Amino acid sequence: MFQALYLQDTPSFSCSLTSVTLDELHREEGDTLVEVEYSTLNYKDALAITNQGKIARRFPMIPGIDLAGRVLETQSDAVKVGDQVFINGLGLGESHYGGLSERAYLKGEQLLHLPDNYTSFDVMAFGTAGYTAALSVARLLELGLTPEGGEILVSGATGGVGMVAIMLLSQLDFEAVALTSKIDQPEFFTQIGAKRVEDARSYYEAGRVLQKGQYQGAIDVLGSIPLVNICAQIQYGGVVAACGLARGMDLPGSVAPFILRGVTLAGIDSVMAPRSARLKAWKLLSENICSAEIRSQVDEITLQEAIPTAKKMIAGQIRGRYVVKI
């Protein structure tokens, strides 16, 4: 038996810390048993835990889209017993029992080994949020953006994706602008490397299809009307990396930025990204953000604290990243 957060939908939805048998866990598809040392609490996890979004595709489900730990048993040639490994996404917490659990049963070929300069805690300090930020920054670089081209707008700047994106852009000598409604926290944004802060509240209302071109690029976690406004403010030939839908999945806008300014809207998928993209993203992180820098921006909580913390996250009462010690 082991402890895990456990989602059930009968007779009604519930999330509780529950004992689960290894027999039940082994019914999951996999070939490798991992002792989970750390997981994370992402916004997506909070949606699942509070039942605010249709994250779990079946019940019962163990939430948690990230985990890091040690291989206990394996039938895979990709890993060996004792290896320190981690995984982000790939159906964890959605269609496969996830990381907010003392044990996980996974495919060895999907596991990544820790970068040499990171610990299990460090990779979970980044988690899917940090890895998504790195995928987004990598896409901007691939599409030709350079530090000399001007400012990069980053929405959701107090969340995990936005925070890590700003840290990474700053390390790469870009001028990052933090888009946030929490404009009363300038010290935080300065600390993570933002050049300045932009009030997000004006982006929540529909604006003109083309606005003043202020930014060469953007990383957006909001979607919906804010993403439309962001696209309308991108300079000619600029790029927007869209990686979230915190304000909605819709895109109620115009093609004007794309056909009149040549703006590129680049989609970022962190869930099913191929191994090559994952390795590239983690290389970008490990070469530019040291362990001490990311550790200073996260809080550690216990598995028992994950449920109340998830509720605060959904209510917008907290900022930054949360690592869950299992």
Residue pairs with C-beta under 8 A, 6 or more apart in sequence:
1 19
1 20
1 21
1 22
2 19
2 20
2 22
2 25
2 101
2 102
2 103
3 17
3 18
3 19
3 20
3 101
3 102
3 303
4 17
4 18
4 20
4 62
4 97
4 100
4 101
4 102
4 103
4 303
5 15
5 16
5 17
5 18
5 49
5 62
5 63
5 64
5 100
5 101
5 303
5 306
5 307
6 15
6 16
6 17
6 18
6 20
6 60
6 61
6 62
7 13
7 14
7 15
7 48
7 49
7 56
7 59
7 60
7 61
7 62
7 63
8 14
8 59
8 60
9 59
10 59
13 51
15 49
15 50
15 51
15 63
15 307
16 307
17 303
17 304
17 307
20 62
20 101
22 103
25 33
25 97
25 103
25 104
25 105
26 105
28 96
28 97
28 105
28 106
29 96
29 107
30 105
30 106
30 107
31 74
31 75
31 76
31 106
31 107
31 108
32 71
32 73
32 74
32 75
32 76
32 79
32 105
32 106
32 107
32 108
32 111
33 71
33 72
33 73
33 74
33 103
33 104
33 105
34 67
34 69
34 70
34 71
34 72
34 85
34 103
34 104
34 105
34 106
34 111
35 69
35 70
35 71
35 72
35 102
35 103
36 67
36 68
36 69
36 99
36 101
36 102
36 103
36 104
36 326
37 68
37 69
37 70
37 120
37 121
37 325
37 326
38 67
38 68
38 69
38 120
38 121
38 124
38 323
38 324
38 325
38 326
39 64
39 66
39 67
39 68
39 98
39 99
39 100
39 101
39 124
39 323
39 324
39 326
40 64
40 65
40 66
40 99
40 124
40 125
40 127
40 128
40 129
40 321
40 322
40 323
40 324
41 301
41 306
41 309
41 310
41 313
41 322
41 323
41 324
42 65
42 66
42 127
42 128
42 129
42 160
43 129
43 159
43 160
43 246
43 313
44 53
44 55
44 65
44 93
44 128
45 55
45 63
45 64
45 65
45 93
45 100
45 306
45 310
46 52
46 309
46 310
46 311
46 313
46 314
47 53
47 55
47 314
48 55
48 56
48 61
48 63
48 93
48 94
49 63
49 306
49 307
49 310
49 311
50 310
50 311
50 314
52 314
55 63
55 93
55 94
56 63
56 93
56 94
57 94
57 95
58 95
61 93
61 94
61 97
61 98
62 93
62 97
62 98
62 99
62 100
62 101
63 93
63 98
63 100
64 92
64 93
64 98
64 99
64 100
64 101
64 324
65 88
65 89
65 92
65 93
65 94
65 98
65 99
65 127
65 128
65 271
66 86
66 87
66 88
66 89
66 92
66 99
66 124
66 127
66 128
67 86
67 87
67 92
67 98
67 99
67 101
67 104
67 124
68 84
68 85
68 86
68 87
68 114
68 120
68 121
68 123
68 124
69 84
69 85
69 86
69 104
69 120
69 326
70 82
70 83
70 84
70 85
71 79
71 80
71 81
71 82
71 83
71 85
71 108
71 111
72 81
72 103
73 81
74 80
74 81
74 108
75 108
76 107
76 108
76 109
77 108
78 108
78 109
78 111
79 85
79 108
79 111
79 113
83 111
83 113
84 113
84 114
84 120
85 111
85 112
85 113
85 114
86 111
86 112
86 114
86 120
86 123
86 124
87 99
87 106
87 110
87 111
87 112
88 127
88 128
88 131
88 270
88 278
89 128
89 270
89 271
89 272
89 273
90 96
90 110
90 271
90 272
91 271
92 98
92 99
92 104
93 99
93 100
94 271
96 106
97 104
97 105
98 104
100 303
100 306
100 324
100 326
101 326
102 326
112 275
112 278
112 279
112 282
114 120
114 123
115 123
115 282
115 283
115 285
115 286
116 286
117 286
117 290
117 291
118 286
118 291
119 291
121 295
121 300
121 323
122 291
122 294
122 295
123 282
124 323
124 324
125 294
125 295
125 297
125 298
125 321
125 323
126 134
126 164
126 285
126 294
126 321
127 160
127 321
127 323
128 270
129 159
129 160
129 161
129 163
129 164
129 321
130 160
130 161
130 164
130 285
130 294
130 321
131 270
131 278
131 281
131 282
131 285
132 161
132 243
132 244
132 268
132 270
133 160
133 161
133 162
133 163
133 164
133 165
133 168
133 219
133 243
134 164
134 168
134 281
134 282
134 284
134 285
135 243
135 268
135 270
135 273
135 277
135 281
136 161
136 165
136 219
136 241
136 243
136 268
137 165
137 168
137 169
137 172
137 219
137 241
137 284
138 277
138 280
138 281
138 284
139 239
139 241
139 266
139 268
140 152
140 217
140 219
140 239
140 241
140 266
141 172
143 239
143 264
143 266
144 239
145 152
145 174
145 216
145 217
145 238
145 239
147 172
147 173
147 174
147 175
149 216
149 217
150 175
150 215
150 216
150 235
151 174
151 175
151 176
151 177
151 195
151 214
151 215
151 216
152 169
152 174
152 175
152 176
152 177
152 215
152 216
152 217
152 218
152 219
153 177
153 179
153 198
153 214
153 215
153 217
153 218
153 219
153 230
153 233
154 162
154 165
154 166
154 169
154 176
154 177
154 178
154 179
154 194
154 218
154 219
155 162
155 179
155 180
155 200
155 203
155 218
155 219
155 220
155 221
155 222
155 226
155 230
156 162
156 179
156 180
156 220
156 221
156 222
156 244
156 246
157 163
157 166
157 178
157 179
157 180
157 182
157 189
157 194
157 197
158 180
158 182
158 185
158 188
158 319
158 320
159 221
159 246
159 319
159 320
160 320
160 321
161 219
161 221
161 243
161 244
162 178
162 179
162 180
162 219
162 221
163 192
163 297
163 319
163 320
163 321
164 285
164 289
164 294
164 321
165 176
165 219
166 176
166 178
166 189
166 192
166 193
166 194
167 192
167 193
167 289
167 293
167 294
167 297
168 284
168 285
168 288
168 289
169 175
169 176
169 193
170 176
170 192
170 193
170 194
171 193
171 288
171 289
172 288
175 195
176 193
176 194
176 195
177 194
177 195
177 196
177 197
177 198
177 215
178 189
178 194
178 196
178 197
178 198
179 198
179 200
179 203
179 230
180 189
180 197
180 198
180 199
180 200
181 199
181 200
181 201
182 319
183 197
183 199
185 319
186 197
188 319
189 196
189 197
192 297
200 222
200 226
202 229
203 222
203 225
203 226
203 229
203 230
204 225
204 226
204 247
205 225
206 225
206 228
206 229
206 252
207 228
207 229
207 232
208 232
209 232
209 253
209 254
209 256
209 257
210 232
210 256
210 257
210 260
210 261
211 229
211 232
211 233
212 233
213 233
213 234
213 235
213 236
213 238
213 261
214 233
214 235
215 230
215 233
215 234
215 235
215 238
216 234
216 235
216 238
216 239
217 234
217 238
217 239
217 240
217 241
218 230
218 234
218 238
218 239
218 240
218 241
219 240
219 241
219 243
220 226
220 227
220 230
220 240
220 241
220 242
220 243
220 244
221 243
221 244
221 245
221 246
222 244
222 245
222 246
222 247
223 242
223 244
223 245
223 246
223 247
223 248
223 249
223 250
223 251
224 245
224 247
224 248
224 249
224 250
224 251
224 252
225 247
225 248
225 252
225 253
226 247
227 240
227 242
227 247
227 251
227 253
228 251
228 252
228 253
228 254
230 240
231 240
231 253
231 257
231 258
231 263
231 265
232 253
232 254
232 256
232 257
234 240
234 257
234 261
234 263
235 261
236 261
236 262
236 263
237 261
237 262
237 263
238 261
238 263
238 264
239 263
239 264
239 266
240 263
240 264
240 265
240 266
241 266
241 268
242 265
242 266
242 267
242 268
243 267
243 268
243 270
257 263
258 264
258 265
273 281
294 321
297 320
297 321
298 320
298 321
298 322
298 323
299 320
299 321
299 322
299 323
300 322
300 323
300 324
300 325
301 309
301 322
301 323
301 324
301 325
302 324
302 325
303 324
303 325
303 326
305 324
306 324
309 318
309 322
312 318
313 322
